[in-house]
Amino acid sequence: MKDDLTPNMIGHVKISIPVLKPLIFALFGLLPFTSTGQSVLFTDQSNGIYEYNPLNCETRSLYTPDIPEKFRDLTFDVAGNLYLLTLGGKLFVIDQQTKSAKLIHSFLNLQNFTGICCSKSNIFYVTGSEGFVYNYDLLNQTENYLGDLGFTPSGGIVFQDDRLFISVLNKQIIEIDPADFKLNKVHKLNVTQEILSLFNAPSSRSNCGNIAVFAATQDGNILALDLNQYSTKVFCNLKVFFGGSASTYDFLADPSLKIGTYETEPSDCDQSTGKIVIHVTGGTGNISYSADGIHFQEDSLFNRLTPGRYSFFIKDKNNCPDSILIQVVQKEGPSIHDVQVEPAGCAVNGKISVSASSVSGTLQYALDHGLFQKDRVFEEVPVGKHIATVKDNNGCTDTMEVILQKPETFKIEEVISLPSTCDLKNGRIKIVVRSKQSVRYTLDGQSDQVNGEFSGLEQGWHQVSIQSENGCFKDTSIAVGIAPCPVFIPNVFTPNQDNKNETFQVFSANGQDIQVKSYKVFGRWGQIIYQAKDFPIQSLGFWWDGTQGSHYLESRVYGYEIDLEFANKIIQTYRGTITLIK
């Protein structure tokens, strides 16, 4: 961006004075007060000129030019010539060898003038008490009116990075847009006194500082300005009231040592083939480079680097440092996009299939850091965590963790067994299973079905096998019991010789083989009046006929107790009453 402002053609004045030859006044008559060969000058209220050393904040008196008018500000041009602006707008050039002054221009006297600075194009910019801003082209001897700030300048005016800054009352600073004078940015500063002067100087009292803008205030403070955050910090106090200033640092490129750019070359995977070249700006003398801050080299190239982050350090002959963090990346390697998992079953292991891509040829695959193979599918993979790895032709790899889950199993929640009766095959088994998968049931190694109910079973133990579709299985033994055969015991009999119900007899269903182990009949007082034992239920000669001895007993209610032994050797006892009717 050009650092000269575009005239706001409100006014344009050409001053007709004798043409001056280029004014180049060397500073050989005055040794610089600093070790850098640069000068910062101030003027005080008595028109004295002082030199300021920014490295130690000291000043020394130089001389007082023989000019009757009140000095307001100073500036250097690009060639190092010193100029002085008076309150009335007269511009003088000072011969620093003879300390004589020569008038070269008078600005249109419509205001009191407050500040002057020179751009890198040797154009002077001046401000005044009414807010009017002018520039003056020394070569063409033309004065241009740029416009009205709309604020009252307090005296400071300076260029930095091709931006023009002007201090105004109420402790503010205005940034001028060189392309359009009307587009001004106003910023409030955290200062307690008005700013009388702005100038460039080293930002540090060491030889390692960069060039920054400073401000001189009414109380003698020198403030370092941050023109990005528009904050201030006291740099030193001169304890002297100074007005204008001039600095040869206005025209210097930033001399501080800085890492400007760098170049990197990626590393081949985990190999030591990466490279970094560092480019610096500024600094004094030879520059040294280091990758650890301890061992320095003159070469700015660092090679044989593996992928990773590196801290690099530089320093010049004054040991002014700078550092930077640079990353060496790895060349593009293979990439695993997806891993398909076929879950393991109870009887078989799982399967893993790896999907990957690469820009470097054919891929190879490995599982759990084993041997690489061309096949991307791994069979018979057990349950658990696994690491899938792919490798390209350059040896670059990518990995992904894969988890093979335990197979889904089932749970037997309920088993129901219903017994067979009377030695018949009418027992039943029902099994209730909870499972997310379908299951099949096998009974005694023969029946194979999808439901857990089995019928038509005989008494005894039965082997049931359950298997899910993922191969999980379980065997269980289930007993089918036997229920007693139903018997009929009458509650009345009529021993009256009509050949009907002549005896108190027990009958079995379906002619089942039942043994009567004990058969007793009791009288009203609990005495045994008849008993028999160990005879088959089909026998006719052991049942009570209503007599005791050879006499028939009277009609009444009698008690009984009968023990029956069934085919499964289970003995069942029956008690009750029987009514005898004649």
TABEL-V165762 format. One line per field, one symbol per residue. ss: DSSP state (H for helix, E for strand, - for the rest). phi: phi as a letter, one per 20 degrees, with the letter a starting at -180 (. if undefined). psi: psi as a letter, one per 30 degrees, with the letter a starting at -180 (. if undefined). Layout:
BEGIN
ss=???
phi=???
psi=???
END
This chain:
BEGIN
ss=----------EEEE-------------------------EEEEE----EEEEE----EEEEEE-------EEEEEE-----EEEEE---EEEEEE----EEEEEEE------EEEEEE----EEEEEE---EEEEEE----EEEEEEE----EEEEEEEE--EEEEEE---EEEEE--------EEEE------EEEEEEEE--------EEEEEEE---EEEEEE----EEEEEEE----EEEEEEHHHH------EEEEEEEE-E------EEEEEEEE------EEE-----EE---EEEEE--EEEEEEEE-----EEEEEEEE-E----EEEEEEEE-------EEEEEEEE------EEEE-----E---EEEEE--EEEEEEEE-----EEEEEEEE------EEEEEEEE-EE-----EEEEEEEE----EEEEE---EEE---EEEEE--EEEEEEEEE----EEEEEEEE-EE---EEE--EE----------E-EEEHHH---EEEEEEEE-----EEEEE--EE-------E--EE--EE---EEEEEEEEEE-----EEEEEEEEEE--
phi=.feeffgegfbbcdeecgfefgeddfeffbfgfdeendccdccdfdmfdcdddffcldcbfdacgecfeffcbcbedfenfdccdegeneddddefeemedcfdacfgedaeedbbbcefemdecccbfenfdccceffelcdceeqdfncefdpebbeblmdddcecfmlccdeeegfbffeeddcedecdcfedbcbeafeceeedfeececcddfenfddeddeeeldcbfeacelceddfbbbffgdefgeffbeecbcccfefleeecfcbddddcmncmfddcbdcmdedceeeeccldegqdcedccbdfemfdbbbdcdeeeggdfceeacecdgfdfdceecccddbbbecmfdccbclmeffbffeddeleffpecdecccefenfcbcbecdeffffddceebcdcdfeclmeecfcccddcdbedfccccdlmcfcbededccmdefpeceddccefenfbbdbdcedfcegffcddfdbbcfcmdmclfcededdfmmfecdeebbccdefdnefdabbblbffffdedefdndcmddfeffaecebbcdddefemedddccrccdecd
psi=kkfkkkkihekjkkkjlkkklkjjjlgffjkkflffglkkklkafggkklkkjffghllkkdljlikflkkellllaefgkklkkleggkjkkkjfefglkkkfkjljiglkkflklklfghkkkkllffgkkllkjeefhkkkkfakegljkffkklkkhgkkkkkllghlkkkkjffjffikkkkkkilflkkfkklklkflflggllklklkklfggkjkkkjgefhllkkelkfgkjlcllkkfffgkljfkkkjdllklklljbgliglkkkkkllalkakklkkffgejllfkgkkahklkakkkkkllafggkllllkkkjlklkalkjelkkkjllaffllakkkkklllghakllklkhgakklfkfkklhklkakljkkkkafggklklkkkkjlklkllkjfkkkkkllkhgliglkkkkkkkkflkllkkkhgdkjlflgkklhklkakkkkkkklfgfklkkkkkkjakkkkklkjlgkliiggggkhfljkkklkghkjkkjekjkkkafggkkfklllillffkfgfkkggljbgkkllkakllljkkkklfggkkkkkkalkkkk.
END
